[in-house]
Amino acid sequence: MTRIPGFTSTGSKRPDAVFGELAGQSGLPRRMVRSHGCRVEDEEGRSYIDYVMGLGAVALGYGHPEVTRAVQAAAADGVIGPLPPVLEEAVADTISGLMPWVEQVRFLKTGAEAAAAAVRLARTATGRDFVLGCGYHGWLDWCQAAGARGVPASTAASFGELPFNDPERSVELIRAAGSGLAAVIIEPVIAAPPSEAWLGTLRSETERAGAALIFDEIKTIGRIGLGGAAGRWNVRPDLVVMGKAIGNGFPIAAVGGHSGIMSAAEHTWISSTLATETVSLAAAQATLRVLERDEVPAHIARVGGVLFAGFGELAERFPSLVIAARGIPEMCFLQMRDEHVSALVAAGCARRGILLKRTAYDFVSLAHDERIVEETLGVVEEVILEVERSGPGIPGA
């Protein structure tokens, strides 16, 4: 019996999430012991080229030396204390330097926390309750669909879903919410880039409604550009939720925006003892420095472009198994015909030393290069060929 209900505390790392129906087969990795660069090692000592990259949290590669040195120094200096650290204001200033529209910042530990804080700020600033959301914003009660177990019906009733890339329907829903709408929160990339029409509609309609526009950039900030989707598509939300890549795997997230709405933080309660621990702040400061200096988003776009193009070619060659390559170069995946095929491909790749997601997304990092990606694409092609030849069976079962 595992001591962790559900096998692990991170749901998307469960064996059945990684390998679907094949999760119980022998020879597939279940737990890891270390990671470095773009490779991880499992408990059996087997090495894998990784494209999960901490669910997109690692943009520089695992164990980046500058980040490691920074966190070692922070740990040696005590990690936490009775007063706010100088580093808190320094990291906030670095973020504002990279994203001038982010005038003020509050730090938290997880993306779910930061998204909840953004919504709390919007509700405080507007005096309203209802929120429309598009995408995944974490596991906390405020953003769960009606009927979710353990979530009060009254809480679920204050949240509605908005369709991705649908300007007409978005207008209808925002206007229907009327004067009760506190915020619209979106993931700007969901298996495809956003259309300019959709982003423009959201900006104009939220302004018209007197509601806040929030970009949940947990996956996109520092990856698709230093300024994330807001910078790339030149749309200025009122609040932006940041995480994952800004700490290169260390537990840090943030919510930021213009001072008018961020000042709402002084009129509601958003606080955490560990929000200002210095190890993660030091990791963020070092990571942000490397992201800018080494032009990491450009590297990710170039190397990810090779992966995305290769996925597209595989989709064209194997239409009976692969529906399409989805996403954008910086975060993409192969959409398989069904769960059975996706499990076969994920397991087959793992047996050959490649860890790919069965669903959104696969991520490259500064530690990946074109040679590694080309090698990976060759392995994926071999696996898909094997699946095609074997028909409905399960290779290796």
C-alpha positions in Angstrom: 0.0 0.0 0.0 1.3 3.4 -1.0 1.3 6.0 1.8 0.2 8.6 -0.6 -3.5 8.3 -1.6 -3.7 8.4 -5.4 0.0 7.3 -5.5 1.3 10.9 -5.6 0.4 14.4 -4.5 0.7 15.8 -8.0 -2.2 14.4 -10.0 -0.7 14.6 -13.5 2.3 12.5 -12.3 0.2 9.5 -11.4 1.2 6.4 -13.5 -2.3 6.3 -15.1 -2.0 9.9 -16.0 1.4 9.3 -17.6 0.7 6.0 -19.3 -3.0 5.5 -19.3 -4.2 1.9 -19.5 -0.6 0.7 -19.6 0.3 2.2 -16.2 0.6 -1.3 -14.6 3.0 -2.7 -17.1 6.5 -3.6 -15.9 9.5 -1.6 -17.3 7.8 1.8 -17.2 9.2 4.5 -14.9 7.1 5.3 -11.8 9.3 7.4 -9.5 12.4 9.4 -10.2 15.5 10.0 -8.1 17.3 12.9 -9.8 17.2 15.3 -12.8 19.8 17.4 -14.6 19.6 19.4 -17.8 16.9 17.8 -19.9 17.3 14.3 -18.5 15.8 12.5 -15.5 16.8 9.2 -13.8 14.2 6.8 -12.4 14.5 4.6 -9.3 15.9 1.7 -11.4 18.8 3.9 -12.6 17.4 4.3 -16.2 17.9 7.7 -17.9 15.3 9.6 -20.0 15.3 12.6 -22.2 12.4 14.6 -20.7 9.8 16.8 -22.4 7.5 17.2 -19.4 10.0 19.5 -17.7 8.2 19.7 -14.3 4.9 20.3 -16.1 6.5 23.3 -17.8 8.0 24.7 -14.7 11.6 24.3 -15.9 12.7 26.6 -18.7 16.5 26.5 -18.2 16.9 22.8 -17.6 17.0 20.9 -14.4 19.7 22.0 -11.9 20.9 25.1 -13.8 24.2 26.0 -12.1 23.4 29.7 -11.6 20.1 29.0 -10.0 21.6 26.3 -7.8 24.3 28.7 -6.6 21.7 31.4 -5.8 19.5 29.0 -3.8 22.5 27.6 -1.9 23.5 31.1 -0.9 19.9 31.9 0.2 19.7 28.7 2.2 22.9 29.4 3.9 21.6 32.9 4.9 18.6 31.5 6.7 15.7 31.1 4.3 13.1 33.0 6.4 12.9 35.5 9.2 10.7 38.1 11.0 11.0 40.8 8.4 10.3 41.0 4.7 13.6 40.3 2.8 15.3 42.9 0.6 15.1 40.2 -2.2 11.3 40.5 -2.3 11.4 44.1 -3.5 14.4 43.3 -5.8 12.6 40.5 -7.6 9.4 42.6 -8.0 11.5 45.3 -9.5 13.1 42.9 -11.9 9.7 41.7 -13.0 8.5 45.2 -13.6 11.6 45.9 -15.6 10.8 43.0 -17.9 7.1 43.8 -18.0 6.6 47.6 -17.5 2.8 47.2 -17.4 3.2 45.2 -14.2 3.6 48.0 -11.8 3.2 46.1 -8.6 3.6 42.4 -7.6 2.5 40.1 -4.8 4.3 36.8 -4.3 2.8 33.4 -3.5 4.0 29.8 -3.7 1.8 28.1 -6.4 -0.1 28.9 -9.5 -3.4 28.0 -7.9 -2.7 30.4 -5.1 -1.8 33.2 -7.4 -4.9 32.7 -9.6 -7.1 32.8 -6.5 -5.3 35.9 -5.3 -5.9 37.6 -8.7 -9.6 36.8 -8.5 -9.7 38.0 -4.9 -8.1 41.3 -6.0 -10.6 41.7 -8.8 -13.6 41.0 -6.5 -12.3 43.5 -4.0 -11.7 46.2 -6.6 -15.0 45.8 -8.3 -17.3 44.8 -5.4 -18.7 42.0 -7.5 -18.6 38.2 -7.3 -19.1 36.4 -10.6 -16.1 35.2 -12.6 -15.8 33.8 -16.1 -12.8 31.6 -16.8 -11.2 29.9 -19.7 -8.7 27.1 -19.1 -7.2 25.5 -16.0 -6.7 27.8 -13.0 -5.9 25.3 -10.3 -7.7 23.0 -7.9 -9.2 25.6 -5.4 -12.9 25.9 -4.9 -13.5 29.2 -6.7 -12.9 27.8 -10.2 -14.5 24.3 -10.0 -17.4 23.4 -12.2 -20.8 22.8 -10.7 -21.1 19.4 -9.2 -17.5 19.0 -8.2 -17.3 16.9 -5.0 -16.3 18.8 -1.9 -17.1 22.2 -3.5 -20.1 24.1 -2.1 -22.8 24.7 -4.7 -22.9 28.4 -3.8 -19.2 28.7 -4.5 -19.4 26.9 -7.9 -22.4 29.1 -8.8 -20.1 32.2 -8.8 -17.9 30.8 -11.6 -18.8 30.2 -15.3 -16.8 28.8 -18.2 -15.9 30.9 -21.3 -15.0 29.2 -24.6 -11.5 29.6 -26.0 -11.0 31.7 -29.2 -14.8 32.4 -29.6 -15.3 36.2 -29.7 -19.1 36.0 -30.4 -19.9 33.7 -27.6 -17.5 35.6 -25.2 -19.4 38.8 -25.9 -22.7 37.0 -25.1 -21.5 35.6 -21.8 -19.8 38.8 -20.6 -22.8 40.9 -21.4 -25.2 38.3 -19.8 -23.2 38.5 -16.6 -23.7 42.3 -16.6 -23.0 44.3 -13.5 -22.3 41.1 -11.5 -19.1 40.3 -13.4 -15.9 40.8 -11.4 -13.4 39.3 -13.8 -12.6 37.3 -16.8 -9.6 35.0 -16.3 -8.1 33.2 -19.3 -5.2 30.9 -20.2 -4.1 32.7 -23.4 -2.9 29.5 -25.1 -5.0 26.4 -25.0 -3.7 23.9 -27.6 -3.5 26.8 -30.1 -2.6 30.4 -30.2 -5.2 33.0 -29.3 -6.8 35.0 -32.1 -6.3 38.8 -32.1 -10.1 39.1 -32.5 -10.7 37.1 -29.3 -8.1 38.9 -27.2 -9.3 42.3 -28.5 -12.9 41.3 -27.7 -12.1 40.3 -24.1 -10.2 43.6 -23.5 -12.9 45.8 -24.9 -15.8 43.9 -23.3 -14.3 43.7 -19.8 -13.6 47.4 -20.0 -17.2 48.0 -21.0 -18.5 45.9 -18.2 -16.2 47.4 -15.6 -14.6 44.0 -14.9 -11.0 43.0 -14.6 -9.2 41.1 -17.3 -6.8 38.5 -15.9 -4.2 36.5 -17.9 -3.3 33.2 -16.3 0.3 33.0 -17.6 1.5 30.2 -15.4 2.6 28.2 -18.4 3.4 31.0 -20.8 5.3 33.7 -18.9 9.1 33.5 -19.6 8.5 30.7 -22.1 6.7 32.3 -25.1 8.4 35.6 -24.4 9.8 37.4 -21.4 6.4 39.2 -21.1 4.4 36.1 -21.9 1.2 36.3 -24.0 0.5 39.9 -22.9 3.8 41.0 -24.4 3.7 38.7 -27.4 0.2 39.7 -28.6 0.4 43.3 -27.2 -2.8 43.1 -25.1 -2.6 44.5 -21.6 -4.6 42.7 -19.0 -5.4 44.3 -15.6 -3.7 41.4 -13.8 -1.3 38.7 -14.8 -0.7 35.5 -12.9 2.9 34.2 -13.1 4.6 31.0 -12.1 6.4 27.9 -13.3 9.2 29.2 -15.5 10.0 32.3 -13.4 11.5 30.0 -10.7 12.9 27.2 -12.9 11.2 24.6 -10.7 11.3 26.3 -7.3 7.9 27.0 -5.6 7.2 30.6 -6.5 4.3 32.3 -8.2 3.1 35.9 -8.4 0.2 38.1 -9.3 1.0 41.5 -10.8 -0.7 44.4 -12.5 -1.2 48.1 -12.6 -1.1 49.8 -9.2 -4.8 50.8 -9.3 -6.0 47.3 -9.0 -3.1 45.9 -7.1 -3.8 48.4 -4.3 -6.8 46.2 -3.5 -4.3 44.0 -1.8 -4.4 46.5 1.1 -8.1 46.1 1.5 -8.4 42.3 1.6 -6.3 39.4 3.1 -3.8 37.8 0.8 -0.9 36.4 2.9 1.3 33.4 3.4 4.1 32.7 5.8 6.3 31.3 3.1 5.5 33.8 0.4 8.7 35.6 1.2 11.1 32.7 1.9 14.3 33.6 0.2 15.3 30.4 -1.5 12.5 30.6 -4.1 13.0 34.4 -4.5 16.7 33.8 -5.1 15.8 31.1 -7.7 13.5 33.6 -9.4 16.0 36.4 -9.5 18.7 34.1 -11.0 16.2 32.5 -13.4 14.9 35.9 -14.7 18.5 37.0 -15.2 19.3 34.0 -17.3 16.0 34.2 -19.2 16.8 37.7 -20.4 20.6 37.4 -20.8 20.6 34.1 -22.7 17.4 35.0 -24.8 15.8 31.8 -23.5 12.4 32.3 -25.1 14.0 32.7 -28.5 16.0 29.4 -27.9 12.8 27.7 -26.8 10.9 28.9 -29.9 13.7 27.8 -32.2 14.2 24.3 -30.7 10.5 23.9 -30.0 9.9 24.8 -33.6 11.8 21.7 -34.7 9.7 19.6 -32.3 6.4 21.1 -33.4 7.3 20.8 -37.1 8.3 17.2 -36.6 5.1 16.5 -34.8 3.2 18.0 -37.8 5.0 15.7 -40.2 4.2 12.7 -38.1 0.5 13.7 -38.1 0.6 13.9 -41.9 2.3 10.5 -42.2 0.2 8.6 -39.8 -3.4 10.1 -40.0 -4.9 6.8 -38.8 -3.2 7.2 -35.4 -2.4 10.9 -35.1 -5.1 13.6 -35.4 -2.8 16.6 -35.3 0.1 18.5 -33.8 -1.4 20.9 -31.3 -0.2 24.0 -29.5 2.6 26.3 -30.5 6.3 25.6 -30.8 7.1 26.5 -27.2 4.4 24.2 -25.8 3.0 21.5 -28.1 1.9 17.9 -28.2 0.7 15.1 -30.5 -3.1 14.6 -30.3 -3.6 10.9 -30.8 -6.7 9.1 -32.2 -7.7 7.9 -28.8 -6.6 7.1 -25.3 -5.4 3.6 -26.3 -3.0 5.0 -29.0 -1.8 7.7 -26.7 -0.9 5.2 -24.0 0.9 2.9 -26.5 3.0 5.8 -27.8 3.8 7.2 -24.4 4.8 3.8 -23.1 6.8 2.9 -26.2 8.7 6.2 -26.0 9.5 5.6 -22.3 10.9 2.2 -23.0 13.3 3.9 -25.5 14.3 6.6 -23.1 12.0 9.4 -24.0 9.3 10.9 -21.6 6.5 12.6 -23.5 3.1 13.8 -22.3 0.1 12.0 -23.6 -1.8 15.3 -23.6 -0.9 19.0 -23.4 2.0 19.8 -23.3 5.5 18.8 -24.2 8.1 21.5 -23.4 11.6 22.1 -24.5 14.1 24.1 -22.4 17.4 25.8 -22.7 19.0 22.4 -22.1 17.4 20.9 -25.2 19.0 21.4 -28.6 18.1 20.6 -32.2 20.1 17.4 -32.2 18.3 16.0 -29.1 14.9 16.9 -30.6 15.8 15.3 -33.9 16.9 12.1 -32.0 13.6 12.2 -30.1 11.5 12.6 -33.3 13.2 9.5 -34.7 12.3 7.5 -31.6 8.7 8.7 -31.8 8.5 7.7 -35.4 9.7 4.2 -34.6 7.1 3.9 -31.9 4.3 5.0 -34.1 5.4 2.7 -36.8 5.4 -0.2 -34.3 1.9 0.7 -33.1 0.6 1.0 -36.7 2.1 -2.5 -37.5 0.7 -4.2 -34.4 -2.8 -3.0 -34.9 -5.1 -3.0 -31.9 -2.7 -5.0 -29.7 -0.5 -3.7 -27.0 3.2 -4.1 -27.8 5.3 -5.2 -24.9 2.2 -6.4 -22.9 
